[in-house]
Amino acid sequence: MVTLQFTRHLFAFFPHLAEGQVQVQATTVAQALAALEALAPGIDFYLRDERGRVRHHVQIFIGNERIRDRRGQTDPLQPGDTVWILQALSGG
């Protein structure tokens, strides 16, 4: 299992993630995001564009390392890893 952690502003749209983390079975970041979408339908729209690439305002880290593959999210995950999903806020 890997742990996915989120920024708090996503809770407004996905209140069932309000604990701030979920655990999923995944061996790549792409699998983790697919598992997250199954738990929180619609969240993928906030994280990835229509081509499946991580959106510019979203950063994903495995532990302290930013993922390298923003297009396919093929970065490998190991059991016990923590994946941080951070989304910048903008507006005016």
Beta strands, then each sheet from edge to edge (+ up, - down):
strand 1: 2-6
strand 2: 21-24
strand 3: 58-62
strand 4: 65-66
strand 5: 82-87
sheet 1: 2+ 1- 5- 3+ 4-
end
